[in-house]
Amino acid sequence: MERHNKIGRYEFLVEPFHCDFSNRIFMGHLGNHLLNAADFHSNERGFGMHFLNGIRKTWVLSRLAIEVNEMPVAYTRLSVETWVDSVMRFFTQRNFKISDHETGKIYGYGRSVWAMIDTETRQPADILAIKEGSIAEYVDKETICPIAASSRVRMSDEGQWAGKVETHYSDVDVNGHINSVKYVEHLLDLMPEAWHRTHCIGRIDVAYVAESHFGDVLNYYCETTGEGKTAYRIMKQRGEEPPLEACRVEITTVKPHL
Amino acid sequence: MERHNKIGRYEFLVEPFHCDFSNRIFMGHLGNHLLNAADFHSNERGFGMHFLNGIRKTWVLSRLAIEVNEMPVAYTRLSVETWVDSVMRFFTQRNFKISDHETGKIYGYGRSVWAMIDTETRQPADILAIKEGSIAEYVDKETICPIAASSRVRMSDEGQWAGKVETHYSDVDVNGHINSVKYVEHLLDLMPEAWHRTHCIGRIDVAYVAESHFGDVLNYYCETTGEGKTAYRIMKQRGEEPPLEACRVEITTVKPHL
């Protein structure tokens, strides 16, 4: 397969109401554009949810990292390019490049890891057993993604409680799970205005551990993990059941872009 | 001006992660598409925020009504048509038609009322004094919008307290105000899963009274206003200041579309 067929390129408008008070896109909406690009790219190549639903399989996002030089402002026409970097039996790695659709200016890159599961057993499914392993034809090892690999977000068990979020109707996706980008959106909503006025996000790493559901309460615990780096452990709780880890997020801040 | 130049038509994809657990678009995201269409239409005709910001004026959404037969499902290519129905000195009325971009199937309609204000004094500005009143050239009185006029949402002072919402970073737009569609999104988030499984929204009316800001607490008070109709008064509170009315919303429910 030609290399240019391996890469999908999608245009997104940075909508004005998807921008924060500094007129730059919310990280949650940027993450959503990346997930859309992944969805379109895999559907167009016959490995997306449209095909997988019919054989009782689905993709589950395992890790997502986004690293930006700058967050695009309202009305920017973004180009999100995405390609599959490697395929193993139970995981694929998918990369992203985020640039200005007209000027080519690069805003940043993304990396992600996806597992395939059986929707009935919820057990890992063998990706290479699907369509005789032909997903390998789409693997592009040549295109460079110049950011560090996505992280498992290592942290101790000593995190400090940082806040509690109840999940509601608008958090839940068609699978009945809390939408992947909502963990990040809620985390940034825990920060006061003063934090947002003095910090910009340079990189975000999300490691998904277990799905949470409508009505689960999410407790956020934080720990400083380096210069400008804070990791968060998100524990889900359902009624009187013991809390379980749902997700970990590491935020790396930089000086404000403004 | 030709009638077809008076109507703007914009295509939007119903993104999979903008759909609820029933695979239908969230009302907040549908409302956002309408506000985008209004923004694009007015900018393209020289009466949008891009022009107004330079003369220290802005549009303020005063009322929004959306009435739907059915909410579109994921991957639908929506067409949102919008046109200005009437212009008065301090207000314009703008209508919307929501249909399937390919089949033309009609999902519903919208109506809205907009005021123009001076961004320094926050006082009403004379719309007809701008560009010698040439906004009147874009008024389309022929195209039909077959839903009732947007409502002021009348209710008594006897509403029952229905819930409290703290506002956070992701609620705030570039003007520092709580985003217009967030009042609706938060309202729907007050409802438990059982309500969403047994109710669908047939119509929503929003009457904006005063802007609220990052950190304001919103208290929702509700009152039954008719068969399947509930009105909500949203009171904003900032620290120890007395509460003030921010917005009223009336929801008209129908039997589930599913």
Chai-1 contact restraints between the chains, C-beta under 6 A:
chainA,res_idxA,chainB,res_idxB,connection_type,confidence,min_distance_angstrom,max_distance_angstrom,comment,restraint_id
A,E15,B,N36,contact,1.0,0.0,6.0,A-B,restraint_1
A,F17,B,N32,contact,1.0,0.0,6.0,A-B,restraint_2
A,F17,B,N179,contact,1.0,0.0,6.0,A-B,restraint_3
A,C19,B,V174,contact,1.0,0.0,6.0,A-B,restraint_4
A,F21,B,V172,contact,1.0,0.0,6.0,A-B,restraint_5
A,F21,B,G176,contact,1.0,0.0,6.0,A-B,restraint_6
A,N23,B,V174,contact,1.0,0.0,6.0,A-B,restraint_7
A,F26,B,S170,contact,1.0,0.0,6.0,A-B,restraint_8
A,N32,B,F17,contact,1.0,0.0,6.0,A-B,restraint_9
A,N36,B,E15,contact,1.0,0.0,6.0,A-B,restraint_10
A,H168,B,D189,contact,1.0,0.0,6.0,A-B,restraint_11
A,Y169,B,L188,contact,1.0,0.0,6.0,A-B,restraint_12
A,Y169,B,D189,contact,1.0,0.0,6.0,A-B,restraint_13
A,Y169,B,H196,contact,1.0,0.0,6.0,A-B,restraint_14
A,S170,B,F26,contact,1.0,0.0,6.0,A-B,restraint_15
A,S170,B,E185,contact,1.0,0.0,6.0,A-B,restraint_16
A,S170,B,D189,contact,1.0,0.0,6.0,A-B,restraint_17
A,V172,B,F21,contact,1.0,0.0,6.0,A-B,restraint_18
A,V174,B,C19,contact,1.0,0.0,6.0,A-B,restraint_19
A,V174,B,N23,contact,1.0,0.0,6.0,A-B,restraint_20
A,G176,B,F21,contact,1.0,0.0,6.0,A-B,restraint_21
A,N179,B,F17,contact,1.0,0.0,6.0,A-B,restraint_22
A,E185,B,S170,contact,1.0,0.0,6.0,A-B,restraint_23
A,L188,B,Y169,contact,1.0,0.0,6.0,A-B,restraint_24
A,D189,B,H168,contact,1.0,0.0,6.0,A-B,restraint_25
A,D189,B,Y169,contact,1.0,0.0,6.0,A-B,restraint_26
A,D189,B,S170,contact,1.0,0.0,6.0,A-B,restraint_27
A,E193,B,F214,contact,1.0,0.0,6.0,A-B,restraint_28
A,H196,B,Y169,contact,1.0,0.0,6.0,A-B,restraint_29
A,F214,B,E193,contact,1.0,0.0,6.0,A-B,restraint_30
